[in-house]
Amino acid sequence: MLLEQFGKKLCSAVGKILGETHEVVFQEVTKNNGVDLHGILISKKGSNVSPAIYIDELYRDYEEGRPFGDIVYDILCAYKRCAKEIRMDMDFFMQFGQVKNRILYKLIHFDSNRKLLDEVPYIAWHDLAIVFYYVLEDERFGKASILIRNSHLATWKVELSALYESAKENMARMCPAELLPVRQVIEELAQEKNLYACEGGGIFSDFPDMASVVDSMMYMLTNKERLFGAAAILYADSLKNLTKRLNKNLIILPSSIHEVLLVPENGMTPAMRTFYRNMVREVNDTQVDPEERLSYNVYYYDRLTGEITVL
């Protein structure tokens, strides 16, 4: 059975259980970096909340022999957890003045998201793009985000420049930068996973030369939420303050859309340049989910000019 056939079969089974008060449809959703996911969209008549339940992993479970009825039951349970009979008034989203204080930005890869970028306002930045989203917070379901689209700007009658200025102010207030030594991050991960953080081990086990790099004061730059934290490299003071303290320029290694790694430059030889590029490629290909990859490039921050370039 193909995934689409599986999805439509699930829609039929879930729809029969929920009855005529609900609509259940199969939907393909393109996520970051062109990653396609498949889900079931469930909506109750009279409600403007339609939880999407992704079924890609459930399909793999089914292919491996999991009973179809068990999967249907899991979907129904997930729907009840997500929906909670929430009805939201989205009229506020029609006015820019009511949303501008919670609009943020994030960095995504340009070429991998060309289809998406046709539909959303963005600012090109090297091989990346700055895109915008609204953070919705509700005590009933926590945080959610709404990607800002061209249609929103048309409704609000605002320019991209105004959107960016609002987002820039909000980033400093809502998502302040967090800079941590990588050694500390490794130790935190080790404690969480009950592992030992040792030289050449843990998350850097595939890189025999990484121990020396870590010991040369590598840092992780993200934000306090550790969500879409790679955008912190756009903050005016994020890199400037570190280079003042170290009196060195920085090599910027994109780890994911959520963080970057910073390495003080101690002389850039061809061998080191190749090492950094190979490391970024290896991490992207083996350690980072396709949806969370940021870039295969390595960047360079010059403390004198304050500019970031592709190395």
N, C-alpha and C positions, 0 to 999 in steps of 0.2 A: 504494500500500500504506500503510495506517495504521500509526502507530508501534507500537501494541499487536500488530498482525499481524507487523510486522517483528521485534519482540522475541520473539514465540513461534516464529517461523521460525528465529531465531538459537538459541534454546534447543534446538530439535530438531536443528539441525546440530551444535552444540557437544556435545550429549548423545550423539549417535551416535559422535562421535570419542572422547570420554572413556570411553564404555562404561557398563556397569551398575554400576561401582564409584562412579559419581558421580550426583548429582541436580542438574539445572539447571532453574531456574524463573524466570519473568518476574515482576518486582515493581515497583510504583509506590511511591516513597518521598517523603513530604512533608518538605521541609527547612525551614530558617528562613524566616520571613515567608510561609509557605504556598506556597513554590515547590515544584512537583512535578517530580521527576526519575524517570527510568525506567531500570531496571537489570536485569542478569542475576545471579542469586544462584547460585553454584556451591559445592556441598558434597560432600566425599568421605565415604563411609561410614566411621564410626568416628572422624571428626574433628569437633571442635566449632568449627572456624574456617570461615566461609563468606564469602569475599570477594565484594563486590558491585561489579560493573563497569557503570558508567553508560553508556547507549547513545544519549543524546539527540544528541550531536554526530555519532556514527557514523551515526545515522539521516539527519541532514542530508547527510552525505557520500554516503550511498547514494542519496538523492533527486537529488543532483547528478551521479550516474553512476559512483560508485566501485563496483567489482566486489564482489559479496556475499562471494565466497570470501576476498578480502583482509581484509574486516572480521572474518570468522570467525577467520582466522589471528591478527589483532591481539588478539582476545578471548582466545584460547588462550595467547598470549604474556603478556598481562596477568595471566591467572590463575596462570600458573607463577611470575611475579614476586611476586605477592601471597601465594600459598598457602605455597610453600616447605615443604610437608608439615609445617607447624607444628601442633602439638597443645598446647592450653593447658589448664591446670587452673584452672577458674574457681570452685572451692570457696571460695577466700578471700573472694569477693565476697558471701558469705552472712553475714559478720560485720562489723558497723559498725566495730569496733575495728581491723580489719585494713585498712580502706579510708579511714578518716576523715582520715588525714594527707595524702591526695592528692586530696581533693575541693576543687574550685574553683567560682567562679561567673562568670557572664557576663550582660550585658544584652541583651535582645531587645525588639522592639516588641510591645506588648501586643495591640492589636487585630488585627494581622496574624498572630498566633500563637494565637488563641483555641482552636482545635482542639487544638493541642499542649498548651496550658496546662491542659486538662482531664485530662491524663495525667501531668503532672509537678508536683512541689512548686515553688512560686514565691512571691516577695514582690513585690507591686505597688509601683512607684516612678514617680510621675507617669504618663506615657503608656507607660512601659516596664515590664518585668518582670525580676527577678533570678531566673535559673534556675541549676541546679547540674550539674556534670559531674565525672567521675572521670578522672584522667590515668593511662593505662597506658603504661609504658615497658619495652621489651624490646629487647635487643641484636640480636635477629633481624629486627625489622621497625620499630624506632624507636618513635615515640610514636603513641598512639591515644587516643581519648576515649570514654567511655560516659556518655550522658546519664542523670542520676538521675531515676527515675520514682517515682510514688506507690507502686508495688508494691515498690520497694526499701525505702522507709521502713517499709512494713508488715512486710516480712521482718526488717528490723533492729530494729523496735520502738523507733524514735526519733522525736522531734518535729522539726518544721521549725526551731524555734529552735536545737536542737542542731546540726542540719545547717548552718545559717547561721554559727554561732559557729566551727565547725571550718573552714568554707570561708574565713571572714574571716582567721583565723590563717594558713591556708595561702597565701592571696593575698600577704600581706606577705613570706612566705618564698620562695615559688616564682615569683611574678610581680610583683616590685617595679616601682614606677612609673618611667617614663622620660619626661622632659620635655625637648623639643628646640625651639630656634627654628625656625620654618618655613623661614626662609631656608636653614638648614643642611640641612633635609630635602630642599628643592628641589635644592640642590647635589649631595647624595648621589644623588638620582634622575637628575640630569643626567649624572653621571659613569657611573652604571650603564648608562644608555641612550645614552651618547655624544652627549648633547644639551647645548646651552648654556642655562644658567639666566639669563634676562634679565628686565628689567622688563616686566610684562604678558605674559610668554610662558610656555612650558612647560605645566604642569598647570593654570595659572590663565589660560590664553590667552582663555578665554571671558568673563573678568571684567576689563574695562578699568580698573576702579577698584581692583583687588586689589593692585596694586603698593604703593599708599599704605598699605593695611591691613597688608601684610606688613612694610613698613618701620616700622609702629607697634608692633612687638614682638609679632607673633602667634606662638603656641607650639603644638606638637603634643604632646598627652598620650596616652601609650599605656603598655605594659609592656615589660619587657626582651625578652619573646618576640615582641612585636608581634602577638599573637594574642588576640582578644577584649579588646583593650586599652582599649576605651571604658569598661569597668568600673572603670578607675582613678579616675574621678571620684567613686567611692564611698569611696576611701581617705581617712581623716581628714585626712592631712597634704598630699595631692596639691595641692589648690587653696590651702589655708591658707598654705603656705610661699611660694608664688608671689606671693600678694597682699600678704604682709608685705614682700617684697622690692620690689614695684612700688608699694605703697601705693595700689592701685586695685582696684575690683571687677572681675569678669570676665564677659565674654560667652562662652558655651559653644556651639560649633557642632558638632553631631554629623556627623562625616565618614563614619563607617561603624561597624560593630560592633567594629572593630579600633582605632579612635582617635577622639579629638575634637580640635578646634582651640579654642584659648583666646585671646581678644582682650581686652587691658586696656580698661576702659571710660573713654572720654574725653568723656562727655556723650552721652546717648542721645536723639537727636532722632527724630521720626517717620520721617524719610527714612532714617536709619541702621537703624532697626528693620526697615523694609521691605527695605532692601538686604540685611541679614543673612538674613532669611527667604527672599528670592528666591534668594540664593546657595546656601543649603542645599537648596532645592527643585531648583535647576538641577543641582547636583552629584549629588544623588540620582538624578535622572531621566536624566542623560547620562553620568556617570562611575562610578557604583557599581553593581555587579551586584545585581539584586533580592534575592538571598539574603543580601547583606551590608549592606543598608540598616538603619539604626538608627532614625532619627526624622526627621520634617519640622519638628519644633519647634526653637526656639532657647531656650537656658536662660541663667539669670542667677545668678551666685554673689555673695552679699553677704558681704564680709569681716568685717563686724561681728557678724552673726548666725551665720555659718558655714552658712547654708542655701542650697540650690539651688531655684530656682523656674522655671516656664515663663514666658518673656518674652512 
